[in-house]
């Protein structure tokens, strides 16, 4: 029996980026070579460097987050301390309503004054309105309220004083066919409207036959009177 030679193909080396014969002897010889060993060592060194750099980046990110949290915590504690000091110093803060006209609004949790539209916070002693759009002190709120009242009074006065005088009231229409608002329409306009809105009458067959008969009779009378009409004219000329 005849035996045929069969090719075993080639093997790719990932470290050296070359093809080698796909047999045990060639593979063993290549792996024991200095070139292959150097490439393997270089690959391992690169992997260690990448791992070290990745760990360093992760540590730096964790350190940055920790610093941010620490700063935020310090800022919060500082704000709380300043708020407590302001409350203790009695800078206008009161647990009761500031005066008459303020009623507690359960929906918002603040005192509300319907007359000027201001909200009052009993904890901070500040005032808020939709016109201002921010929390202000009592002095600023009083000043803003006074300015808004003066502006409203000026607008009301200008509306009462300004404007042209009313013109003369005309009770009758100059055009008889044109109706005045609130007055009864004229007979001319009514009759015209009726004529415009009238629809043509539909004639029955009997009416059409009678109409044709009348037309035929009229034509016969005209035919009979034609000779007499000529004699009458000649008699007048003679």
Number of C-alpha atoms within 10 A of each C-alpha: 3 3 5 6 5 6 8 9 10 12 14 12 14 11 15 14 10 10 12 15 15 14 12 9 9 12 14 10 11 17 13 10 10 10 12 18 15 12 15 15 12 13 13 11 12 11 12 12 12 12 11 11 12 12 12 12 11 11 12 12 12 12 12 12 12 12 12 12 12 12 12 12 12 12 12 12 12 12 12 12 12 12 14 12 12 14 16 10 10 11 12 15 17 14 10 14 17 17 8 7 12 20 16 15 13 9 6 9 12 20 20 23 18 10 9 17 13 22 24 27 20 18 14 19 21 20 23 20 19 10 11 13 8 10 19 17 15 16 11 14 20 14 10 16 18 12 12 13 12 11 12 11 12 12 11 11 11 11 10 9 8 8 8 6 6 6 6 6 6 8 8 10 12 10 8 13 14 12 15 16 8 6 10 8 14 13 11 12 14 12 11 12 11 11 10 9 9 9 8 6 6 7 8 8 9 9 11 11 11 11 12 12 12 12 11 12 12 11 12 11 10 12 11 10 11 11 10 11 12 10 11 11 10 10 9 7 7 5
